[in-house]
Amino acid sequence: AVERFLLNYRFYLVLKRYIVPQRPAVSVGNRVPLDDYLANMDAFGDVASAHGVKLVYLTRPYQEKTEAMRQIQNNWRADVPRYNDELVRFAAERNAFVIDVQQVFEDQFPNDFIDESHFTPKGHQRMAELLVERLMSEGQL
C-alpha cells in the first residue's frame, strides 16, 4: 500500500529506477501464443453473443510508442504491437467493436502512465472518458 502511494510521485520513480538495484532483464517469451490469444477472443465473443451481450475489445496500452516496442529484444513486450494489430484485424473480420487504446494514448496522452503500462489517476480518468465517448458513439450507452 505504501509503495502504491509512492508510485504517484516522480521523485520516488526516479529513486526506484536509478538507485535501487534492478533485477536483470529476463528473456521471456509470450505468455499466451497468438493463436491461443485469438481463440480466447473468439470464445469471449461466443459467450457474449450467447448471453445477448455486446462485447468491446480493447488493445493493450503501453507508455512506449508502438515502433519502440517493436525494437525491444528478448522480451515479450516486443510482440505487444503484433497482438494489438491482430486484435484490431480480428475484430474487423468479425464486425466486432474494438477500441485501439494503445493508439489513442500513444497519440494523445503519452504522459498518463505511472510506469510502462499502468495509468496515472488522470490516465484512468481519460480511459473512462474514452470508453464513454466511444460506447456512446456506437449506441452502446
MODA-V607634 format. One record per pair of residues at least 6 apart in sequence whose C-alpha atoms are under 6 Angstrom apart, sorted by the first residue. I is the first residue (numbers start at 1). J is the second residue. Records with the same first field share a line. If there is no record, write none. Layout:
I: J, J
This chain:
27: 74, 75
28: 75, 76
29: 76
30: 76
56: 97, 98
57: 98
58: 98, 99, 100
59: 84, 100, 101, 102
60: 102
61: 101, 102
62: 116, 117
63: 110, 116, 117
66: 81
69: 78
70: 78
72: 78
112: 119, 120, 123
113: 119, 120
114: 120
135: 141
